[in-house]
Amino acid sequence: MRLATYTIPAASGDSGGGECLVNYFGQGQGGSVDANVDRWVSQFQQANGKPSKDVAKIEKKTVHGMKLTTIDVSGAYTGMGGPMAAPGGAPKAGYRLLGAIIEGPQGTVFFKFTGPAKTVGQNQAAFDKMLTSLGPE
């Protein structure tokens, strides 16, 4: 279930803004961390044909006693896939995704921030600050 959708204004020169989705499906729901990371990374294509998993930056750390996995991947964004997704159209070149999956005591929360690379980059510090503010309560 989507808890929130944040729209991020476009950086100067970008044709559109970004979007940050926050999802929580309930305790034990939403799929494994690895399955979600793989799905998000697979939504990007690389110009050189390399698999996006070869260029994605994935880190695992602990924030306030909770496991946090972060994802950073860029390329041509193909959007959401799967049976529930609407047909997307052509991949969007020059996009970036900052993702975070935090495993809290009441379940896992998913953060997915996508948009033009410049817009996402300009807002990365705010995204990171939000993640470090998360607590188990």
Beta strands, then each sheet from edge to edge (+ up, - down):
strand 1: 2-8
strand 2: 18-24
strand 3: 44-45
strand 4: 57-63
strand 5: 66-77
strand 6: 92-104
strand 7: 107-116
sheet 1: 1+ 2- 7+ 6- 5+ 3-
sheet 2: 1+ 2- 7+ 6- 5+ 4-
end
